[in-house]
């Protein structure tokens, strides 16, 4: 798993009334994880970031596995792209997760 990079810059601001405030800017590079369920060589296969992690599943088992993995990644704050191939080759895409900041 690639680490999330975070850099911080601090600025000191002097207002009209002599008050000093600290403004902290945080730049984050959130990690995106991609899970995919596709039919490969006659078997339903689950991929993570382009690498096959489980082969020989039924379609419903592969989808459930990918959804479980996606949920775990979202819980860690990762952005998740979930791609699922339909029976006729069509692809559905869902992009979720990431860290919400105020």
Secondary structure, 3 states (H helix, E strand, C coil): CCCCEEEEEEEEEECCCCCEEEEEEEEEECCEEEEEEEEECCEEEEEECCEEEEEEECHHHHHHHHHHHHHHHHHCCCEEEEEEECCCCCEEEEEEECCCCC
